[in-house]
Amino acid sequence: MTDIVDELKWRGLFAQSTDEDALRKALADGPVTFYCGFDPTAASLHVGHLVQVLTVRRLQQAGHRPIALVGGATGQIGDPRPTAERTLNDPETIANWVTRLRGQIEPFLSFEGPNAAVMVNNLDWTAGMSAIEFLRDIGKHFRVSKMLAKDSVARRLESDQGISYTEFSYQLLQGMDFLELYRRYGCTLQQGGSDQWGNLTAGLDLIHRLEPHANVHALATPLMVKADGTKFGKSESGAVWLDPEMTTPYAFYQFWLNVDDRDIAPYMRILSFKSRTELEELEKLTEERPQARAAQRALAEELTTLVHGAEQCAAVIAASKALFGQGELAGLDAATLAASLSELPHAKVAELGSVVDLFVEVGLAPSKSAARRTVKEGGAYVNNVKVADEDAVPAPDDLLHGRWLVLRRGKKNLAAIEVAAG
């Protein structure tokens, strides 16, 4: 078996564990059956979940057996937020989200071989349990003083909103999951983010009370944050989702391409499956030639391929190059072009006017005189073709897929014009 602990530490994926020496030995002696849970609190996972999904993948590649739990039961309750009560979704919505999340997680794992992955839903063992059974069989073994000490609970108790018994009971449900998976599958390790530490240890305590000879462990990965202190996983337009209908593959690629130089080295170590040698070389390139953005491009390509497939990744790379004059815009399919242009400043017009008017309309020039100056100086482009005539008017045949024009001022200032269907 591969000793994975040192690798996780080097990559910045080891925040804390219950007993590092015991965990190291268990993983070295393996295979270990472990699980990680994902609650369906939205229709898609976001890039923040990639830390856990890819750590599950990494542990499986090291020879261990993963259980991916999508919480059809816990998703109906919701882990306590630090500041306010969650909005509860109806069971039908949650059931749909469970299916969607399973479909997003499954491609990252292997369901064949001696350490084949297992997908489970905790609604399977909670739906038939009565409230009395839950209180007698599970609640009896939890101590309220310890539950109150959990950070998210303590913060909510001190807030004006307080905390409902519903959210307060969440840690009992997650603790029961670990117990159930231990009994059903011999699962001895729970993996999760460091913000879940209280829930991870709740499961350990429950197993130790009911299965005193069990040798079980918890492993927490650090929470990813940006160097500027803002939350990882957010773009200007909001959360970056794995679902291509919620965040286009182009926007997904651009998110990684625009990672701050201060963040790219730790992000690569945590999320990339490249070797240490490859990652260290990319880190060196970032230090020596940050303007090349070699590390950002490598991570964007790797993760876009993992999440959306090689064909989609190739399409968004082609679109990214074409927008800046390094490829044929006309060669892009309509969906990829529309997705890429949706990330640019754009304006919708009823009919085509002069290039000067369009530059002003979309905000590439503050005035007509400034737009004319840009044309005169050779800095105006329509669909990557330089405009030489200050009075030029694009023809209908110039519209990409009968709908779009791509305007560019200089090398980097891009915008899009959409002509409304007549």
N, C-alpha and C positions, 0 to 999 in steps of 0.2 A: 504493500500500500504506500501511496505517496504521503509523506508528512507535510501536511498543508498549512500548519500553523505559522511557520516562518514566512511562507509565501503570503499568507493573509496579512501578516504584520508589515511586511515590506510594502505591500500594496495599500496600506492604510485602511484595511478592512477589519481590524481587530481592536474594538474599543474596550471590551471587558468580557470576562467569562467567570463562571462560578468557581472553577478550580482549574487554572491553566495547565498545570502539570497532569492532572487527571484527564482533562480533555485532550491534551497532546497525546497521551498514551492511548486513549480510546481511538482516536483517529489513526494513529500509527498501527494499532492492532486490528483495525476495522475489518470489513466495512461497517460503518455506522449508519443506522437509519435515522434521518433527521427531517424536521419539517419547518416550513415557513408559511405564515398565514397572510392572506390578502383579503381585506374586506371590500365588498362591492358598494362603496359609498358614492360611486359615479359610474357612468357608462363605459369608462375606459381607465386603464392604468395611466399614470403620467411618468415623466422621466425620473422623478424621485424614486419610483418603485424599481427602476432598473438596478439600483444598488443591490436590492434583495434578490431580484430575479436572476441577475448575473452571478451573484454569490452562490445561489443555489446551483446554477449551472457549473460554476467553478468547483464546488464540492463534489458534484456528481462526476465531473471529469477526473477528479482525484480518486475515484473509486467508491464513493459513498452513495447511499440510496436516498433519494429525495422524495418527500411527500409535500406536494403543493396543496395547501388548504385554501379554498375560496369560501369565505364565511357567509353562507346563506342565513345562518342564525345570528352571528355577531354583527353582520351587516344591517340587521333590523334594529339593533341597539345603538351601535356606534361607540367607539372608544372615546372617553371624555376629551373634549377640546379644552385648551387652557383657559379660554375666556367665556364661551357661551355654549348653551345646549344645542345639540345637533337637531336638524330637521329630520324627522323620521319619514322614510319612504314606504310606500305600500308594498306588500309581499310580492305582487305581480311584477312590479318594477325591479325589485331586488332579484327575483328569480331570473329575469332577463339579463340583468347586469352580471349575475353569476356566470351565465352561459358565455357572455361576451368576454369576461376576464379569463375564464378557462381557455378560451380560444386564443387569447393573447399570450398566455403563459406557456401553453403546450409546445409551441415551436422551439422554445429555448431548451427543452429537456428531451432526453431519450427515453422511450418507453419500451426498449428492448434490452436484452442482455441480463446478466446477473444482478445488476444494480438498477433495474428499470424503474423509472419514476412512477409515482402513484398520484392521482388527483382525487381529492376528497372534498366533501361539502359537510360542514359541521351541523347543518340542519338535519342530516341523516340520523344523528344520535340525540338531538335535542327536541325534535318535533313531537315525538311520542312521550316525552317525559312530563309528568304533571308538576305543578308548582310545589306540591308537598314533597314529591320525590326529590326535586332539585334542592330544596331547603334541607331535607334530612340527609341526603347522600353527598351533597357537595357543600352547601352553605355551612353546615355544622363544622367543617374543618378549616374555615377561614376565621381569622381573628380581626375584628373591626379596627383595633388600634393599628395594626399593620396596614390595613387597607387605607386608612386615613392618612398614613404617612406618604403614600404615593404622591409624587410631585403634582401631577395634573389634578388630582383630587384635592390636595391641600390648597392649590391656587384657586380652584373653584369655590372652595369653602370660604375663602377669604374675600371673594368677589361679591358684588351686589346680586349677581344672578344665582349664586349657590350652585347646588348640583342635585339632580333628581336621583331617586333610588334606581331608576332604569340605567343611567350611565354609571352610577356607583357600582352596580352589579356586574359590569362588563368584565372585570378581572376574574370573577368566578367562572364566567363562560369560557374565557381563554384558558384558564387553569384546567377546566374540565376537558378541553380539547387535547391538551398534552397528555392527560391521564388516559383518555380514550385511545389516542394513537399509540401510546405505550402498550396498552393492553391488546389492541388489534394488530399492530404491526411491529411491535418491539422497538418503537421509536424512542431513542434515548437522548436526542439533542434537539433543542429548539433554537432557531436562528431568527433574529429580528434586529430592528434598529435600536439604538441606545435609548430612544425615547420610550421604548417598549419594555425597558428593563424591569419595571415593577410587575408587569404582566408575565414576563418570562419567568421570574422567580416565583410568582404565585403558582404557576404550574408545577415547578419543582417542589415547592412546599407541599402541595396537595399529593403528589406522587409519593413523597417521603412519608406522609402520614398514612396513606393507604397501602403502599407497597414498600415497606421499610427496607427491603434488600435491593431495591432498584438503584442502579448506577446511572443517573441522568445528569444532563448538562445543559447550560444555556450559553449562547454566544451572541454578543451584540456588536453590530457594526456601527461606526460613527455616522452622525448625520452630516450630510454634505452642505456646506455653506459657501457663499461666494466671498472673495477676498474683500469686497466692499461692504460686507455685512448683510447684504440682501439675501433673500431666500433662494436656494438653488431650485431650478426647475421652472422658473417663471421667465417669460419673455415680455416684451412691451405689450403684447396683445393678450397676456394671461398665461395660464398653465400650458405646458407643452405635453400633449397627450400622445399615446402610442397609436390610437385609432386614427387612420388616415383621413377619416371624415371630419375629425375634430381638430387635428393639426395635420396639414398636408405634409407629405414626404419632403417637399421642397423647404417648407418652414422648419421641419424637424432638422434637416441637414444644415440650414442656415443657423439654427440655434447653436449647434456645436461649432460651426465655423467661426462664430462670433464670440466664443469663449475668451474671456480676459486672459492675457499672457500669465498673469499671476495665478490663475486657477488651472491652467491646462495640464501641468505636470501631475498634481494630485488627481485630477479627473481621469487622466489616462491610466494611471496606476489602478484606480478603483474599477474602471469600467472596461478597459481594453484587455483583450486576450493575447496581445503581443508579448514577446519575451522581454525579460529584463534588459537584454542588450539592445533590442529595438527601441524600447521606451527611453532608455538612457541616451541613445543617439538622438531621438526626437527632442528630448529635453535640452540637449546640448545645442541643437539647431535653433530652438526657441531663444536661448540665451544669446547666440551669436548673430542670428538673422531673424529677429522677431517679425519683421515685415513680411517674410515669406509665409508665415502661418502654417508651416509644415506639420506641426503637431495637431493643430486644429483640423486641418484637412484630413489627416490620417484618422483621427477619432471620428470625425463626421462621416467619413466613408465607411468605417468599420461598423458604427452603430446604426447607420441608415440601412446598411446591408443586413445586419442582424434583425432589425425590427421590420423593415419593409421589403427586403429581398434585393438581390443583385440587380435585377432589371430596373426596378424603381430607382435604385441608387444611381445607376448609370444615366437614367433619364434626368434626374435632378442635377447631376454634375454637368451634363450637357447643357441644361437650361442655365445654370449658373455661369458657365463660360460664355454661352451665346449672348446673354444679356450685356456682357461687357466686351462684346465685339470679337470674341474668340471662337465663334461658331455660328452656324446658320440658324437664325430664329425661325425661318420657314420650315425647318426640319423638325421642330418640336411638335409633339402631338398636342391637341387642344387642351386636354386636362392638365398636362404638365405646364404648358404655357400659362393657362389661367391661374394655376396655383402659384407660380412664380411671380406673376404680375400682381397678384392680390397682396403680396408683401411690400409692394412699392407704393409711393404716393401716386394716386391716380384720379382721373376726372372722367365723368361721363358726359358726352356731348350728343346732341341730336344730329349734327352733320359736321363734316370736316371743314375746318377753316384753314387759314394760313398757318405755316409752321410757327411764325411769330406769335400769332394768337394762341395757338395750342401750348406753346412754352409758358405763356403768361397764365393761361387757364389752369395748368397743372402745377404751377408754382416753381418751375425751373428758372423763371426770370421774373423780377419784380415789376417790370414794365415792358412795353413794346420796344422802347428804345434800347433797353438792356438786352432784349431778345435779339434785336437786329444786330447789336454789337457782337453778340455771341456767334451769330451766323457769319458775320463779316470776318471775325477772327478765326474761323474754321473750327469752332467748338460745338457746333450743333449737329446732331445725328438723328435720323428717323430710321428705325429698324436697322441700325448699325451702318447706314449709308450717310456720308457727310452731306450736309445741305449747303449748297453754294449760293443759291438765289434767296435774297431776303424776302421775296414775295412768293416763294414756293408754296404750293398747296398740294398736300398728299392726295393721290387718286384713290378711288375705292378699291382698285386692285392692290394697293399697298397694304390693305388691312390684313393682318394675320388671322387666318381662320374666319375671315369676313367680319372681324369684330375689333381687333386690337391694333394699336400703334405703340411701339416702344420708343420713347424719346430719351435722348441722352445729352447732357451738357458736360463737355470735357470727357474725362476717363471714368469718373465714378458716380456722377449725379444722374440718377435714373428716375423715370416716371412713366406712367402708362396712360394712354387715352383709350377709352372704350366708347365705341359708337353705338348708340342705342339702336336696337333692331327697329326697322321702320315698317 
